Amino acid sequence: MPPFVDTHCHIDTILERTGGSAELLFEQMDPAPEAIVHVACDPNDFSWGKEFLSKKTLNGIKLYGAFGVHPLVAEKFCEQAEVEIIENLKLPNVLALGEIGLDYHYEKYNADLQKKVFLRQLEVGLKAGLPFVFHLREAEDDAFEILQQIDGKNIKAHIHCYTGTAGFAERVLSLKGNYFFGFTGAVTFDKTATIREAAATIPINKILLETDAPYLAPVPFRGKTCTPAMIPGIAEVLADIKKVSVDELLKVCRRNTEDMYGF
């Protein structure tokens, strides 16, 4: 099997669910990824993420990371959180600012606050010159309006856990920036035809593999704790959608990861 990367996971949250150690988790991964991108998107988790990433590798798996404030905890964004993000972005294996964005899925969401925090973090990321990890859920019009504001050839972003429409993906790809779309185990679920339709229309050189672990374990593991070892199951479904072999899908996505994250 060609090497693969989990471009978006939350190792600390996996451990909260399993009660084990990072060392044991990484020893048990089979098949093991070449690397993972750990995303710390709540200020309460920044310290853990910084300490974890200081290991650089674990059981031969390379560790990379991203820091930002998730839209569902936008109220936690403050001056101190911004300072910590800026400092953590200087770490050698921290590759992006994120996940940041908009999430209008749950009732009583505060769109104004989410947009304000999103825009401020975009300013921070642009100043740092790093790529972004976007969480954009059920907020396509507002998200596109903001992306238009920052549009430029130097923008590079991973729209993680893509659950949007094919139409929104087409709009994003019309922009000048370099955008990638991450697909999780959700693409394997029975009732997610819209996600598969989007995957069919997005160019294969714009697709990234991710788990969003511990969430969204692919079929046949749905309902269980997801880990980066489940990437091949996601790749199988995407390969079928794109009408290529699994090996070819893995190879292309690995090149896409290098294009997006530089490793």
Stockholm file with secondary structure:
# STOCKHOLM 1.0

chainA/1-263         MPPFVDTHCHIDTILERTGGSAELLFEQMDPAPEAIVHVACDPNDFSWGKEFLSKKTLNGIKLYGAFGVHPLVAEKFCEQAEVEIIENLKLPNVLALGEIGLDYHYEKYNADLQKKVFLRQLEVGLKAGLPFVFHLREAEDDAFEILQQIDGKNIKAHIHCYTGTAGFAERVLSLKGNYFFGFTGAVTFDKTATIREAAATIPINKILLETDAPYLAPVPFRGKTCTPAMIPGIAEVLADIKKVSVDELLKVCRRNTEDMYGF
#=GR chainA/1-263 SS CCCCEEEEECHHHHHHHHCCCHHHHHHHCSSCCSEEEEEECSGGGHHHHHHHHTTCEETTEEEEEEECCCGGGGGGCCHHHHHHHHHHTTSTTEEEEEEEEEECCSTTCCHHHHHHHHHHHHHHHHHHTCCEEEEEESCHHHHHHHHHHHCCTTCEEEECSCCSCHHHHHHHHTSSSEEEEEECGGGGSTTCHHHHHHHHHSCGGGEEECCCBTSCCCTTSTTSCCCGGGHHHHHHHHHHHHTSCHHHHHHHHHHHHHHHHCC
#=GC SS_cons         CCCCEEEEECHHHHHHHHCCCHHHHHHHCSSCCSEEEEEECSGGGHHHHHHHHTTCEETTEEEEEEECCCGGGGGGCCHHHHHHHHHHTTSTTEEEEEEEEEECCSTTCCHHHHHHHHHHHHHHHHHHTCCEEEEEESCHHHHHHHHHHHCCTTCEEEECSCCSCHHHHHHHHTSSSEEEEEECGGGGSTTCHHHHHHHHHSCGGGEEECCCBTSCCCTTSTTSCCCGGGHHHHHHHHHHHHTSCHHHHHHHHHHHHHHHHCC
//
